[in-house]
Amino acid sequence: MNYSRDELLALGLASVGEEVRVHRSVIFFRPEAVRLGEAARIDAQAVLSAGPEGIWVGHHTHLSAGVFLFGSGGAIRVGDFCALSARCTVFTANDDYKDGWMVNPTVGERFRKVQAAAVEFGDHVVVGAGTVVLPGVRMARGSAAGALSLVKHPVGEGVLVAGAPAKPVGLRGDRYNGLEEEWKAERAADKGGKSTC
């Protein structure tokens, strides 16, 4: 039930790495601004809606079922070896309605107040199921957000956040650094000495 690499390229994606697995139910808006790295995997019912600045999905990164990436307000960059769990939603634009502004794209911009900013996930970031990430967030390398969190502010390297709004609750540890090197060495040996990322 996955697209072939050739089918993804025929859909107009900007670039598609080798060994990519994308379920046929995934929806791409503005596919020409979407780039998928080596061995990226995108599961059923995900939506990638790219704005002019694009969406980048890194090497060996997994977007689980029902992940929504909305890039109308800026780029979305997901690093290598990341995992966005089921039903994560990432916004690069957000209506501010607390002072009585109108909302939604069916009304003109002068009637709305919209925050728009890129979102970036460094390598080895983990985002728990049902988490919402708002515009301008940068989750640094190795950071993580617990399930059902609301991430509104940047998250430092290796920091674990949880809650709504998300707050630091601990450190993740950095074992993934050594494991990445070990995994790459094994993979290169299996492929006759050629690295794939």
C-alpha positions in Angstrom: 0.0 0.0 0.0 3.0 2.3 -0.3 3.9 4.6 -3.2 7.0 3.7 -5.2 9.8 6.2 -5.4 8.9 6.8 -9.1 5.3 7.5 -8.2 6.3 10.0 -5.6 8.5 11.8 -8.1 5.6 11.7 -10.6 3.4 13.4 -8.0 5.9 16.3 -8.2 7.8 16.0 -4.9 11.0 18.2 -5.0 13.2 15.3 -4.0 12.8 11.7 -2.8 15.5 9.6 -1.2 16.1 5.9 -1.7 14.2 3.4 0.4 11.4 5.9 1.2 8.1 4.3 2.4 5.0 6.5 2.0 1.5 5.1 2.4 -0.9 5.8 -0.5 -3.4 7.6 1.8 -0.8 10.4 2.6 -2.0 13.7 1.1 0.5 16.3 -0.2 -0.4 19.9 -0.8 2.2 21.8 -2.9 4.3 18.6 -3.4 6.9 20.6 -5.3 8.0 22.0 -2.0 8.3 18.7 -0.2 11.6 16.9 0.2 12.0 13.4 1.7 15.3 12.0 2.9 16.7 8.5 2.6 14.5 5.8 4.2 12.0 8.3 5.4 8.7 6.7 6.4 5.3 8.3 6.4 2.3 6.3 7.6 -1.4 6.3 6.8 -3.6 9.4 6.8 -0.7 11.9 7.2 -1.0 15.3 5.6 2.0 17.4 4.4 0.8 20.9 3.4 3.8 22.8 2.3 3.9 26.6 2.1 6.3 28.4 -0.3 9.3 27.7 2.1 8.8 24.0 2.0 8.8 20.9 4.2 12.0 18.8 4.7 11.8 15.3 6.2 15.2 14.0 7.1 16.9 10.7 6.6 15.5 7.7 8.6 12.7 9.8 10.0 9.3 8.5 10.8 6.0 10.4 10.6 3.4 8.2 12.2 -0.3 7.8 11.3 -2.3 11.0 11.2 0.6 13.4 11.5 -0.3 16.8 10.1 2.4 19.3 9.0 0.9 22.7 8.0 3.6 24.9 6.5 1.7 27.9 5.2 3.5 30.3 7.6 7.1 29.1 7.1 9.4 26.2 6.5 9.1 22.9 8.5 12.4 21.0 8.9 12.4 17.6 10.5 15.9 16.4 11.1 17.4 12.9 10.7 16.4 10.0 13.0 13.3 11.8 14.2 10.0 10.4 15.2 6.7 12.3 15.2 4.1 10.0 16.8 0.5 9.4 15.8 -1.7 12.5 15.5 1.1 15.1 16.0 0.1 18.4 14.5 2.7 21.1 13.5 1.5 24.6 12.7 3.6 27.4 11.1 0.7 29.9 11.2 -1.7 30.5 14.1 -4.6 32.9 14.4 -4.5 35.3 17.5 -8.1 36.0 18.4 -7.8 37.1 22.0 -8.3 40.8 21.1 -11.3 40.1 19.0 -9.6 39.5 15.6 -11.5 37.5 13.0 -10.0 34.0 12.2 -9.6 31.6 9.3 -8.4 32.0 5.7 -11.9 32.9 4.3 -11.6 36.5 5.5 -9.0 39.0 4.3 -5.7 39.4 6.1 -6.4 42.9 7.4 -9.2 41.4 9.5 -6.9 38.8 11.1 -3.9 38.8 13.3 -1.7 35.8 12.4 1.5 34.6 14.0 3.7 32.9 11.3 7.1 31.4 11.8 9.1 28.3 10.7 9.3 25.2 12.9 12.5 23.1 13.2 13.2 19.7 14.7 16.9 18.8 15.1 18.2 15.3 14.7 17.0 12.6 17.0 13.9 14.6 18.2 10.9 12.6 19.5 7.4 14.0 19.7 4.8 12.0 21.6 1.3 11.1 20.3 -1.3 13.9 20.0 1.2 16.7 20.6 0.7 20.1 19.0 3.7 22.3 18.0 3.1 26.0 17.3 4.8 28.5 15.0 8.4 29.5 15.8 9.3 26.4 17.8 12.8 24.9 17.5 13.3 21.5 19.2 17.1 21.1 19.4 18.9 17.8 18.8 17.8 14.9 21.0 15.0 16.8 22.7 11.6 15.2 23.3 8.0 16.2 24.0 5.7 13.8 25.9 2.3 12.7 24.5 -0.5 15.3 24.4 1.8 18.2 25.0 1.4 21.8 23.6 4.9 23.0 22.6 4.9 26.8 22.3 8.5 27.7 23.0 11.9 26.4 21.9 13.2 23.2 23.5 17.0 22.9 24.3 19.2 20.0 23.3 18.4 16.8 25.1 15.6 18.4 27.1 12.4 16.4 27.8 9.2 18.6 28.0 5.6 17.6 28.7 2.2 19.2 29.4 0.0 21.9 28.1 1.8 24.2 27.9 4.9 22.1 27.7 7.5 22.6 30.5 10.9 20.9 31.1 10.5 17.7 33.1 13.9 16.1 32.7 16.7 15.2 30.3 16.6 12.5 27.7 20.2 11.3 27.8 22.4 11.1 24.7 22.9 7.4 24.1 21.5 7.9 20.6 24.8 9.5 19.6 26.8 6.3 20.0 24.0 4.2 18.8 23.8 6.2 15.6 27.5 5.7 14.9 27.2 2.0 15.6 24.1 1.7 13.4 25.8 3.5 10.5 28.8 1.2 10.7 26.7 -1.9 10.6 24.6 -0.5 7.8 27.7 0.4 5.8 29.2 -3.1 6.3 25.9 -4.6 5.1 26.0 -2.4 2.0 29.7 -3.2 1.2 31.2 -0.1 2.9 28.8 2.5 1.4 27.0 4.8 3.8 23.4 5.8 2.9 23.2 9.1 4.8 
